Amino acid sequence: MNADPLVTIDDAALAKLREVRQSQPDGDRLGVVIAITGADKDRFTYELAMMLPEHAASDDVVVDGEVPLIIPAGDADNLAGAILTISGDLINPGFQIDNPNSPSPRILGDPSALS
């Protein structure tokens, strides 16, 4: 059995999530949804949102923790091993997902679009 977490939240991202949760109604109960929305070249694109875990779909993967993670069932395999962190990019600040997985050529379509 694999004991590695599906998605890891690093300390900087966890601190920011705590801050965001404090500003929301029911913030102490909110989880973060990490969903794959598509692909851009050789990387997935994502959407992050806050949601109460009890509102997750019955087949979503809900990972308990200080900040629960809610991952749509169809995205779980493609997020395995990913790390939620904070971008060091001053032009594009915010959350960043470092994902060891990449879209398959079947998702991307024409391979010449990767260059």
All heavy atoms as an XYZ file, in Angstrom:
842
protein
N       0.837     -1.181      0.000
C       0.000      0.000      0.000
C       0.881      1.243      0.000
O       1.848      1.330      0.734
C      -0.895     -0.009      1.233
C      -1.870      1.124      1.269
S      -3.144      0.788      2.503
C      -2.976      2.251      3.482
N       0.561      2.242     -0.814
C       1.337      3.455     -0.939
C       0.927      4.435      0.151
O      -0.218      4.845      0.228
C       1.117      4.053     -2.334
C       2.041      5.211     -2.618
O       2.741      5.694     -1.743
N       2.045      5.656     -3.859
N       1.883      4.848      0.998
C       1.591      5.767      2.091
C       1.812      7.220      1.691
O       1.587      8.113      2.491
C       2.447      5.421      3.300
N       2.300      7.462      0.484
C       2.521      8.835      0.044
C       1.196      9.555     -0.099
O       0.215      8.993     -0.583
C       3.250      8.860     -1.304
C       4.675      8.350     -1.209
O       5.240      8.400     -0.099
O       5.204      7.892     -2.231
N       1.166     10.846      0.309
C      -0.082     11.592      0.161
C      -0.393     11.828     -1.317
O       0.511     11.909     -2.144
C       0.193     12.907      0.886
C       1.678     13.034      0.930
C       2.231     11.631      0.896
N      -1.676     11.933     -1.617
C      -2.095     12.205     -2.990
C      -1.520     13.544     -3.447
O      -0.871     13.645     -4.475
C      -3.621     12.207     -3.076
C      -4.223     12.428     -4.447
C      -3.840     11.306     -5.397
C      -5.732     12.518     -4.351
N      -1.764     14.585     -2.657
C      -1.237     15.924     -2.904
C      -0.673     16.432     -1.586
O      -1.305     16.286     -0.543
C      -2.332     16.886     -3.409
C      -1.804     18.307     -3.549
C      -2.907     16.408     -4.740
N       0.501     17.039     -1.633
C       1.128     17.617     -0.446
C       0.932     19.130     -0.491
O       1.040     19.739     -1.553
C       2.636     17.296     -0.434
O       2.794     15.875     -0.448
C       3.317     17.877      0.780
N       0.661     19.722      0.669
C       0.584     21.178      0.788
C       1.826     21.621      1.548
O       2.035     21.214      2.687
C      -0.678     21.628      1.548
C      -1.943     21.093      0.882
C      -0.719     23.151      1.646
C      -3.219     21.372      1.669
N       2.677     22.454      0.919
C       3.880     22.883      1.629
C       3.523     23.950      2.668
O       2.395     24.448      2.724
C       4.991     23.311      0.661
C       4.849     24.700      0.073
O       3.909     25.439      0.417
O       5.710     25.067     -0.758
N       4.483     24.294      3.517
C       4.224     25.183      4.646
C       3.734     26.572      4.214
O       2.838     27.137      4.839
C       5.476     25.331      5.520
C       5.826     24.043      6.248
O       4.935     23.174      6.410
O       6.995     23.899      6.663
N       4.319     27.133      3.166
C       3.917     28.467      2.703
C       2.476     28.452      2.195
O       1.694     29.357      2.495
C       4.865     28.958      1.613
N       2.125     27.432      1.434
C       0.753     27.332      0.917
C      -0.229     27.085      2.055
O      -1.330     27.638      2.067
C       0.655     26.233     -0.133
N       0.163     26.279      3.030
C      -0.699     26.004      4.172
C      -0.963     27.284      4.960
O      -2.108     27.554      5.354
C      -0.075     24.930      5.067
C      -0.922     24.438      6.221
C      -2.249     23.858      5.740
C      -0.148     23.394      7.024
N       0.050     28.098      5.160
C      -0.125     29.374      5.865
C      -1.089     30.285      5.100
O      -1.965     30.925      5.700
C       1.226     30.059      6.063
N      -0.956     30.342      3.779
C      -1.847     31.179      2.964
C      -3.273     30.642      3.002
O      -4.236     31.417      3.081
C      -1.328     31.251      1.524
C      -2.090     32.211      0.664
C      -1.932     33.633      1.181
C      -2.569     34.631      0.253
N      -2.522     35.995      0.813
N      -3.435     29.326      2.951
C      -4.773     28.740      3.029
C      -5.422     29.045      4.377
O      -6.618     29.340      4.439
C      -4.718     27.233      2.797
C      -4.460     26.798      1.361
C      -4.190     25.305      1.303
C      -5.619     27.187      0.456
N      -4.643     28.999      5.456
C      -5.178     29.371      6.775
C      -5.699     30.801      6.739
O      -6.771     31.097      7.260
C      -4.093     29.257      7.847
C      -3.767     27.874      8.256
C      -2.785     27.925      9.448
N      -2.088     26.688      9.585
C      -0.765     26.526      9.463
N       0.010     27.556      9.200
N      -0.234     25.346      9.612
N      -4.918     31.694      6.145
C      -5.288     33.105      6.045
C      -6.585     33.275      5.249
O      -7.491     34.003      5.648
C      -4.143     33.866      5.384
C      -4.352     35.342      5.217
C      -3.191     35.986      4.471
O      -2.025     35.630      4.752
O      -3.460     36.828      3.592
N      -6.686     32.616      4.115
C      -7.879     32.710      3.270
C      -9.096     32.158      4.008
O     -10.173     32.770      3.994
C      -7.663     31.960      1.931
C      -8.954     31.832      1.150
C      -6.590     32.658      1.097
N      -8.931     31.041      4.669
C     -10.043     30.421      5.397
C     -10.563     31.331      6.495
O     -11.774     31.374      6.739
C      -9.597     29.092      5.997
C      -9.414     28.002      4.972
C      -8.823     26.768      5.551
N      -9.754     26.131      6.488
C      -9.435     25.115      7.255
N      -8.213     24.619      7.233
N     -10.316     24.579      8.061
N      -9.684     32.051      7.191
C     -10.108     32.929      8.282
C     -11.037     34.036      7.806
O     -11.843     34.539      8.580
C      -8.897     33.543      8.981
C      -8.136     32.560      9.820
C      -6.899     33.178     10.447
O      -6.533     34.312     10.175
N      -6.228     32.402     11.297
N     -10.938     34.409      6.543
C     -11.761     35.505      6.014
C     -13.114     35.032      5.480
O     -13.893     35.836      4.992
C     -10.995     36.241      4.912
O     -10.850     35.408      3.771
N     -13.382     33.729      5.569
C     -14.599     33.164      4.990
C     -15.554     32.658      6.070
O     -15.110     32.166      7.105
C     -14.237     31.982      4.076
C     -13.316     32.320      2.942
C     -13.911     33.312      1.987
O     -15.062     33.192      1.592
N     -13.144     34.328      1.637
N     -16.870     32.760      5.809
C     -17.815     32.110      6.721
C     -17.530     30.601      6.756
O     -17.199     30.019      5.719
C     -19.183     32.388      6.093
C     -18.966     33.498      5.124
C     -17.516     33.433      4.702
N     -17.626     29.999      7.910
C     -17.320     28.578      8.093
C     -15.885     28.241      7.692
O     -15.579     27.105      7.344
C     -18.283     27.673      7.289
C     -19.698     27.741      7.806
O     -19.879     27.807      9.033
O     -20.625     27.702      6.972
N     -15.012     29.237      7.728
C     -13.640     29.066      7.249
C     -12.890     27.924      7.890
O     -12.104     27.248      7.230
N     -13.135     27.675      9.175
C     -12.413     26.611      9.860
C     -12.814     25.222      9.369
O     -12.137     24.240      9.641
C     -12.604     26.716     11.368
C     -14.064     26.614     11.796
O     -14.954     27.035     11.025
O     -14.316     26.112     12.911
N     -13.894     25.150      8.620
C     -14.367     23.865      8.091
C     -14.095     23.706      6.598
O     -14.301     22.626      6.035
C     -15.870     23.727      8.352
C     -16.191     23.685      9.836
C     -17.684     23.608     10.159
N     -18.422     22.738      9.273
C     -19.539     23.110      8.628
N     -20.032     24.316      8.785
N     -20.160     22.255      7.849
N     -13.661     24.763      5.929
C     -13.483     24.721      4.478
C     -12.289     23.861      4.060
O     -11.255     23.843      4.718
C     -13.281     26.125      3.912
C     -14.492     27.035      3.905
C     -14.085     28.443      3.490
C     -15.569     26.500      2.982
N     -12.462     23.188      2.940
C     -11.375     22.469      2.294
C     -11.055     23.152      0.980
O     -11.769     24.059      0.542
N      -9.996     22.726      0.355
C      -9.621     23.286     -0.942
C      -9.837     22.234     -2.025
O      -9.419     21.089     -1.887
C      -8.175     23.846     -0.948
C      -7.147     22.778     -0.713
C      -7.874     24.583     -2.235
N     -10.542     22.657     -3.062
C     -10.768     21.809     -4.230
C      -9.627     22.073     -5.207
O      -9.334     23.224     -5.525
C     -12.112     22.135     -4.920
C     -12.302     21.270     -6.151
C     -13.270     21.998     -3.957
N      -8.986     21.006     -5.657
C      -7.972     21.115     -6.702
C      -8.485     20.309     -7.885
O      -8.615     19.084     -7.799
C      -6.606     20.570     -6.241
C      -6.130     21.298     -4.992
C      -5.583     20.701     -7.373
C      -4.833     20.753     -4.418
N      -8.803     21.010     -8.965
C      -9.368     20.358    -10.148
C      -8.505     20.670    -11.368
O      -8.020     21.787    -11.527
C     -10.793     20.837    -10.384
N      -8.324     19.676    -12.206
C      -7.641     19.877    -13.483
C      -8.678     20.388    -14.479
O      -9.732     19.782    -14.651
C      -6.999     18.569    -13.969
C      -5.875     18.154    -13.013
C      -6.470     18.720    -15.402
C      -5.258     16.809    -13.311
N      -8.369     21.520    -15.107
C      -9.325     22.132    -16.037
C      -8.943     21.940    -17.497
O      -9.737     22.235    -18.378
C      -9.465     23.641    -15.757
O      -8.176     24.260    -15.874
C     -10.039     23.888    -14.365
N      -7.734     21.474    -17.757
C      -7.301     21.289    -19.134
C      -5.794     21.142    -19.193
O      -5.159     20.756    -18.210
N      -5.232     21.466    -20.351
C      -3.786     21.360    -20.549
C      -3.319     22.551    -21.368
O      -4.032     23.059    -22.226
C      -3.448     20.067    -21.262
N      -2.106     22.995    -21.056
C      -1.448     24.061    -21.808
C      -0.052     23.541    -22.147
O       0.787     23.395    -21.263
C      -1.373     25.333    -20.977
C      -0.711     26.479    -21.725
O      -0.608     26.419    -22.963
O      -0.284     27.448    -21.056
N       0.138     23.225    -23.395
C       1.367     22.585    -23.864
C       1.561     21.283    -23.121
O       0.740     20.391    -23.218
C       2.543     23.541    -23.754
C       2.347     24.762    -24.621
C       3.580     25.556    -24.747
C       3.297     26.630    -25.687
N       3.664     27.758    -25.933
N       2.617     21.144    -22.322
C       2.892     19.865    -21.667
C       2.543     19.877    -20.181
O       3.029     19.057    -19.416
C       4.361     19.473    -21.865
C       5.316     20.460    -21.219
O       4.886     21.581    -20.877
O       6.492     20.113    -21.045
N       1.671     20.812    -19.774
C       1.289     20.914    -18.361
C      -0.221     20.991    -18.227
O      -0.909     21.526    -19.084
C       1.894     22.167    -17.732
C       3.390     22.135    -17.703
C       3.946     23.425    -17.147
N       5.388     23.372    -17.201
C       6.164     23.595    -16.171
N       5.636     23.933    -15.018
N       7.463     23.502    -16.290
N      -0.687     20.472    -17.105
C      -2.100     20.623    -16.792
C      -2.386     22.052    -16.348
O      -1.491     22.747    -15.856
C      -2.501     19.680    -15.641
C      -2.539     18.230    -16.024
C      -1.622     17.340    -15.500
C      -3.508     17.750    -16.900
C      -1.655     15.997    -15.823
C      -3.551     16.409    -17.241
C      -2.623     15.529    -16.702
N      -3.623     22.489    -16.507
C      -4.092     23.732    -15.916
C      -5.073     23.362    -14.806
O      -5.698     22.300    -14.844
C      -4.758     24.650    -16.964
O      -5.829     23.944    -17.596
C      -3.752     25.101    -18.013
N      -5.201     24.247    -13.826
C      -5.939     23.912    -12.617
C      -6.891     25.024    -12.210
O      -6.718     26.186    -12.581
C      -4.963     23.691    -11.439
C      -3.867     22.727    -11.749
C      -2.632     23.166    -12.222
C      -4.050     21.366    -11.578
C      -1.617     22.275    -12.516
C      -3.039     20.459    -11.862
C      -1.826     20.926    -12.331
O      -0.832     20.039    -12.624
N      -7.839     24.628    -11.383
C      -8.702     25.579    -10.699
C      -8.691     25.201     -9.227
O      -8.793     24.020     -8.876
C     -10.131     25.503    -11.230
C     -11.064     26.472    -10.536
C     -12.462     26.452    -11.113
O     -12.740     25.648    -12.017
O     -13.281     27.241    -10.642
N      -8.535     26.205     -8.378
C      -8.611     26.014     -6.932
C      -9.840     26.745     -6.428
O     -10.149     27.846     -6.886
C      -7.372     26.585     -6.233
C      -6.022     25.986     -6.598
C      -4.903     26.720     -5.864
C      -5.974     24.514     -6.267
N     -10.523     26.145     -5.482
C     -11.707     26.762     -4.885
C     -11.836     26.263     -3.453
O     -11.271     25.224     -3.098
C     -12.962     26.406     -5.689
N     -12.572     27.000     -2.659
C     -12.852     26.569     -1.288
C     -14.255     25.973     -1.246
O     -15.174     26.474     -1.901
C     -12.749     27.751     -0.325
C     -11.389     28.434     -0.324
S     -10.032     27.387      0.177
C     -10.104     27.530      1.928
N     -14.408     24.875     -0.483
C     -15.705     24.207     -0.383
C     -15.750     23.429      0.934
O     -14.710     22.955      1.417
C     -15.871     23.214     -1.550
C     -17.171     22.454     -1.489
S     -17.366     20.990     -2.556
C     -16.539     21.299     -4.040
N     -16.929     23.310      1.473
C     -17.111     22.439      2.626
C     -16.997     20.991      2.151
O     -17.633     20.615      1.163
C     -18.468     22.673      3.272
C     -18.658     24.052      3.921
C     -20.105     24.267      4.298
C     -17.748     24.176      5.133
N     -16.192     20.177      2.822
C     -16.014     18.793      2.367
C     -17.317     18.012      2.239
O     -17.442     17.159      1.367
C     -15.102     18.189      3.443
C     -14.332     19.366      3.963
C     -15.310     20.513      3.925
N     -18.311     18.316      3.070
C     -19.575     17.586      2.981
C     -20.351     17.897      1.698
O     -21.295     17.201      1.351
C     -20.448     17.810      4.221
C     -20.805     19.247      4.487
C     -19.888     19.933      5.496
O     -18.706     19.557      5.626
O     -20.366     20.873      6.141
N     -19.922     18.923      0.959
C     -20.563     19.253     -0.318
C     -19.865     18.604     -1.507
O     -20.277     18.790     -2.654
C     -20.618     20.761     -0.513
C     -21.540     21.442      0.454
N     -21.562     22.799      0.619
C     -22.469     20.951      1.322
C     -22.455     23.115      1.534
N     -23.012     22.008      1.978
N     -18.803     17.858     -1.239
C     -18.091     17.169     -2.326
C     -18.994     16.096     -2.932
O     -19.872     15.545     -2.264
C     -16.817     16.531     -1.785
N     -18.784     15.815     -4.201
C     -19.521     14.736     -4.866
C     -19.162     13.404     -4.207
O     -18.068     13.239     -3.654
C     -19.175     14.699     -6.356
N     -20.063     12.460     -4.286
C     -19.859     11.176     -3.610
C     -18.627     10.425     -4.112
O     -18.033      9.640     -3.373
C     -21.100     10.298     -3.748
O     -21.333     10.004     -5.113
N     -18.209     10.676     -5.356
C     -17.024      9.975     -5.867
C     -15.748     10.818     -5.798
O     -14.679     10.357     -6.197
C     -17.261      9.465     -7.289
C     -17.529     10.568     -8.295
O     -17.819     11.714     -7.882
O     -17.461     10.291     -9.504
N     -15.835     12.056     -5.290
C     -14.635     12.873     -5.113
C     -13.735     12.243     -4.051
O     -14.206     11.561     -3.142
C     -14.985     14.297     -4.678
C     -15.561     15.146     -5.799
O     -15.509     14.721     -6.968
O     -16.073     16.240     -5.498
N     -12.450     12.502     -4.162
C     -11.498     12.052     -3.157
C     -11.359     13.179     -2.139
O     -10.993     14.302     -2.499
C     -10.128     11.728     -3.788
C      -9.121     11.327     -2.726
C     -10.270     10.656     -4.854
N     -11.679     12.900     -0.884
C     -11.545     13.885      0.183
C     -10.427     13.402      1.101
O     -10.491     12.312      1.653
C     -12.862     14.061      0.968
C     -12.680     15.073      2.098
C     -13.983     14.512      0.031
N      -9.379     14.227      1.203
C      -8.216     13.891      2.023
C      -8.277     14.768      3.268
O      -8.181     15.994      3.173
C      -6.899     14.130      1.255
C      -5.704     13.767      2.115
C      -6.887     13.365     -0.060
N      -8.458     14.135      4.427
C      -8.516     14.881      5.675
C      -7.150     15.448      6.013
O      -6.119     14.879      5.667
C      -8.988     13.974      6.814
C     -10.440     13.567      6.662
O     -11.243     14.386      6.178
O     -10.777     12.425      7.018
N      -7.163     16.576      6.694
C      -5.938     17.232      7.138
C      -6.314     18.562      7.741
O      -7.499     18.888      7.871
N      -5.317     19.340      8.126
C      -5.603     20.666      8.676
C      -6.480     21.451      7.707
O      -7.426     22.120      8.105
C      -4.316     21.421      8.957
C      -4.578     22.794      9.555
C      -3.325     23.553      9.908
O      -2.238     22.959      9.989
O      -3.444     24.772     10.090
N      -6.151     21.379      6.438
C      -7.007     21.904      5.374
C      -7.357     20.709      4.499
O      -6.501     20.180      3.789
C      -6.295     22.993      4.544
C      -7.188     23.450      3.399
C      -5.888     24.169      5.414
N      -8.608     20.238      4.566
C      -8.982     19.082      3.739
C      -8.811     19.384      2.252
O      -9.009     20.515      1.809
C     -10.455     18.868      4.082
C     -10.660     19.559      5.388
C      -9.703     20.711      5.397
N      -8.425     18.365      1.502
C      -8.320     18.472      0.049
C      -9.490     17.730     -0.567
O      -9.841     16.633     -0.132
C      -7.028     17.846     -0.445
C      -5.736     18.532     -0.045
C      -4.551     17.707     -0.511
C      -5.674     19.919     -0.635
N     -10.077     18.328     -1.594
C     -11.178     17.714     -2.323
C     -10.732     17.641     -3.781
O     -10.450     18.668     -4.407
C     -12.466     18.544     -2.176
C     -12.802     18.694     -0.688
C     -13.611     17.915     -2.958
C     -13.637     19.894     -0.354
N     -10.639     16.423     -4.284
C     -10.136     16.217     -5.637
C     -11.180     15.453     -6.435
O     -11.599     14.367     -6.023
C      -8.800     15.455     -5.601
C      -7.825     16.262     -4.752
C      -8.295     15.154     -6.996
C      -6.449     15.796     -4.656
N     -11.636     16.032     -7.554
C     -12.586     15.294     -8.384
C     -12.031     13.915     -8.740
O     -10.833     13.770     -9.028
C     -12.738     16.177     -9.627
C     -12.403     17.555     -9.144
C     -11.315     17.341     -8.119
N     -12.906     12.921     -8.699
C     -12.491     11.533     -8.916
C     -11.668     11.365    -10.197
O     -10.668     10.655    -10.210
C     -13.709     10.612     -8.942
N     -12.065     12.011    -11.265
C     -11.371     11.862    -12.540
C     -10.001     12.509    -12.590
O      -9.235     12.267    -13.516
N      -9.679     13.325    -11.584
C      -8.392     14.028    -11.568
C      -7.380     13.394    -10.621
O      -6.200     13.746    -10.643
C      -8.585     15.494    -11.163
C      -9.395     16.283    -12.170
O      -9.519     15.835    -13.323
O      -9.910     17.356    -11.805
N      -7.814     12.484     -9.777
C      -6.954     11.959     -8.716
C      -5.660     11.340     -9.255
O      -4.573     11.649     -8.764
C      -7.719     10.957     -7.859
N      -5.748     10.481    -10.258
C      -4.532      9.840    -10.781
C      -3.550     10.852    -11.342
O      -2.336     10.717    -11.180
C      -4.875      8.822    -11.865
C      -5.501      7.560    -11.312
O      -5.419      7.332    -10.086
O      -6.090      6.801    -12.111
N      -4.062     11.897    -11.998
C      -3.189     12.902    -12.606
C      -2.637     13.903    -11.599
O      -1.770     14.703    -11.942
C      -3.925     13.643    -13.724
C      -4.105     12.781    -14.943
O      -3.227     12.013    -15.303
N      -5.246     12.887    -15.587
N      -3.140     13.885    -10.362
C      -2.613     14.762     -9.316
C      -1.733     14.010     -8.315
O      -1.153     14.625     -7.425
C      -3.764     15.463     -8.586
C      -4.379     16.623     -9.351
C      -5.691     17.061     -8.713
C      -3.414     17.796     -9.420
N      -1.612     12.708     -8.468
C      -0.822     11.915     -7.526
C       0.616     12.411     -7.475
O       1.286     12.507     -8.500
C      -0.867     10.441     -7.914
N       1.068     12.762     -6.272
C       2.434     13.240     -6.086
C       2.611     14.732     -6.262
O       3.726     15.245     -6.112
N       1.543     15.464     -6.554
C       1.644     16.910     -6.758
C       1.871     17.630     -5.430
O       1.521     17.124     -4.357
C       0.379     17.443     -7.434
N       2.440     18.830     -5.516
C       2.689     19.662     -4.344
C       2.047     21.024     -4.585
O       2.326     21.678     -5.599
C       4.196     19.840     -4.087
C       4.859     18.476     -3.873
C       4.441     20.757     -2.894
C       6.376     18.526     -3.849
N       1.194     21.449     -3.655
C       0.604     22.789     -3.690
C       1.543     23.707     -2.942
O       1.887     23.463     -1.784
C      -0.785     22.783     -3.044
C      -1.517     24.124     -2.999
C      -1.799     24.651     -4.399
C      -2.813     23.991     -2.210
N       1.999     24.745     -3.602
C       2.973     25.666     -3.034
C       2.602     27.100     -3.426
O       1.574     27.331     -4.056
C       4.399     25.292     -3.500
O       5.347     26.093     -2.815
C       4.572     25.441     -4.999
N       3.447     28.039     -3.055
C       3.253     29.442     -3.438
C       4.307     29.776     -4.490
O       5.486     29.470     -4.319
C       3.406     30.378     -2.213
C       2.339     30.084     -1.162
C       3.363     31.840     -2.634
C       0.927     30.456     -1.564
N       3.874     30.423     -5.539
C       4.781     30.805     -6.617
C       5.785     31.848     -6.121
O       5.442     32.757     -5.381
C       3.976     31.388     -7.782
O       4.842     31.944     -8.742
N       7.021     31.715     -6.562
C       8.044     32.718     -6.283
C       8.114     33.771     -7.373
O       8.938     34.677     -7.318
N       7.238     33.677     -8.354
C       7.203     34.583     -9.497
C       6.511     35.884     -9.101
O       5.329     35.886     -8.772
C       6.455     33.911    -10.648
C       6.484     34.694    -11.935
O       6.768     35.915    -11.914
O       6.196     34.093    -12.986
N       7.238     36.992     -9.123
C       6.662     38.283     -8.729
C       5.605     38.771     -9.717
O       4.725     39.537     -9.359
C       7.764     39.331     -8.579
C       8.784     39.050     -7.474
C       9.879     40.102     -7.484
C       8.107     38.987     -6.121
N       5.674     38.337    -10.961
C       4.708     38.757    -11.971
C       3.426     37.931    -11.872
O       2.341     38.432    -12.116
C       5.326     38.658    -13.384
C       6.497     39.639    -13.483
C       4.291     38.929    -14.457
C       7.297     39.532    -14.748
N       3.548     36.664    -11.509
C       2.392     35.769    -11.373
C       2.362     35.148     -9.979
O       2.563     33.947     -9.828
C       2.441     34.663    -12.434
C       2.339     35.203    -13.832
O       1.411     35.922    -14.142
N       3.308     34.875    -14.669
N       2.098     35.980     -8.945
C       2.090     35.418     -7.591
C       0.848     34.559     -7.365
O      -0.118     34.617     -8.123
C       2.054     36.668     -6.712
C       1.328     37.674     -7.542
C       1.743     37.391     -8.970
N       0.889     33.765     -6.332
C      -0.272     32.966     -5.968
C       0.091     31.513     -5.802
O       1.262     31.137     -5.733
N      -0.940     30.685     -5.702
C      -0.718     29.254     -5.546
C      -0.164     28.662     -6.832
O      -0.464     29.122     -7.928
C      -2.031     28.549     -5.179
C      -2.511     28.882     -3.803
C      -3.587     29.735     -3.618
C      -1.897     28.352     -2.679
C      -4.037     30.047     -2.349
C      -2.335     28.661     -1.410
C      -3.406     29.511     -1.238
N       0.625     27.640     -6.666
C       1.225     26.939     -7.803
C       1.167     25.449     -7.496
O       1.305     25.039     -6.345
C       2.675     27.393     -7.938
C       3.504     26.635     -8.920
C       4.916     27.200     -8.967
O       5.098     28.388     -9.156
N       5.902     26.349     -8.767
N       0.963     24.654     -8.506
C       0.944     23.207     -8.338
C       2.118     22.620     -9.108
O       2.208     22.782    -10.324
C      -0.389     22.603     -8.813
C      -1.517     23.168     -7.955
C      -0.339     21.079     -8.751
C      -2.894     22.798     -8.393
N       3.023     22.012     -8.359
C       4.150     21.305     -8.962
C       3.715     19.854     -9.106
O       3.556     19.147     -8.111
C       5.395     21.413     -8.089
C       5.916     22.845     -7.995
O       5.759     23.588     -8.975
O       6.464     23.207     -6.942
N       3.484     19.444    -10.334
C       2.900     18.135    -10.599
C       3.878     17.293    -11.414
O       4.299     17.709    -12.497
C       1.586     18.307    -11.368
C       0.772     17.053    -11.466
O       1.267     15.960    -11.249
N      -0.483     17.200    -11.826
N       4.244     16.109    -10.916
C       5.159     15.260    -11.678
C       4.497     14.610    -12.899
O       5.175     14.039    -13.737
C       5.571     14.187    -10.661
C       4.395     14.082     -9.750
C       3.841     15.492     -9.650
N       3.183     14.724    -12.992
C       2.435     14.121    -14.107
C       2.220     15.151    -15.203
O       2.163     16.352    -14.950
C       1.082     13.615    -13.598
C       1.251     12.687    -12.426
O       1.872     11.650    -12.536
N       0.725     13.085    -11.274
N       2.075     14.689    -16.408
C       1.780     15.590    -17.527
C       0.681     14.963    -18.377
O       0.462     13.755    -18.334
C       3.032     15.847    -18.364
O       3.525     14.642    -18.893
N      -0.002     15.809    -19.142
C      -1.081     15.288    -19.987
C      -0.550     14.308    -21.026
O       0.564     14.454    -21.512
C      -1.635     16.541    -20.672
C      -1.125     17.684    -19.886
C       0.156     17.244    -19.258
N      -1.359     13.337    -21.355
C      -0.963     12.382    -22.390
C      -1.118     13.052    -23.751
O      -1.888     13.997    -23.906
C      -1.840     11.137    -22.320
O      -3.137     11.417    -22.791
N      -0.408     12.577    -24.756
C      -0.567     13.138    -26.100
C      -2.016     13.072    -26.584
O      -2.462     13.919    -27.335
C       0.347     12.264    -26.964
C       1.369     11.755    -26.008
C       0.638     11.585    -24.705
N      -2.763     12.091    -26.093
C      -4.162     11.962    -26.488
C      -4.961     13.189    -26.013
O      -5.838     13.697    -26.714
C      -4.749     10.685    -25.888
C      -6.117     10.331    -26.347
C      -6.502      8.928    -25.875
N      -6.032      8.577    -24.543
C      -6.744      8.775    -23.430
N      -7.919      9.289    -23.476
N      -6.240      8.421    -22.270
N      -4.644     13.707    -24.835
C      -5.311     14.897    -24.318
C      -4.840     16.134    -25.071
O      -5.609     17.020    -25.400
C      -5.032     15.069    -22.811
C      -5.692     13.943    -22.010
C      -5.499     16.422    -22.298
C      -5.298     13.901    -20.562
N      -3.538     16.193    -25.361
C      -2.954     17.373    -25.970
C      -3.295     17.527    -27.443
O      -3.318     18.622    -27.964
C      -1.437     17.341    -25.820
C      -0.925     17.443    -24.381
C       0.569     17.230    -24.358
C      -1.291     18.772    -23.779
N      -3.535     16.426    -28.117
C      -3.821     16.515    -29.553
C      -2.542     16.509    -30.359
O      -1.639     15.715    -30.111
N      -2.404     17.430    -31.274
C      -1.288     17.507    -32.209
C       0.041     17.690    -31.462
O       0.244     18.694    -30.793
C      -1.525     18.676    -33.161
C      -0.422     18.838    -34.184
O       0.450     17.953    -34.293
O      -0.446     19.852    -34.895
N       0.993     16.734    -31.568
C       2.266     16.841    -30.860
C       3.078     18.060    -31.288
O       3.903     18.541    -30.530
C       3.001     15.548    -31.175
C       2.173     14.777    -32.100
C       0.884     15.497    -32.318
N       2.876     18.572    -32.483
C       3.644     19.757    -32.915
C       3.251     20.992    -32.111
O       3.993     21.961    -32.056
C       3.429     20.002    -34.399
O       2.077     20.352    -34.658
N       2.100     20.943    -31.399
C       1.676     22.067    -30.569
C       2.519     22.203    -29.321
O       2.484     23.220    -28.641
C       0.204     21.915    -30.187
N       3.323     21.185    -29.009
C       4.160     21.220    -27.810
C       5.410     22.048    -27.994
O       6.065     22.393    -27.042
C       4.558     19.797    -27.395
C       3.416     18.893    -26.954
C       3.966     17.493    -26.688
C       2.738     19.444    -25.743
N       5.775     22.372    -29.200
C       7.016     23.106    -29.399
C       6.782     24.585    -29.523
O       5.738     25.084    -29.560
C       7.758     22.593    -30.612
O       6.896     22.461    -31.714
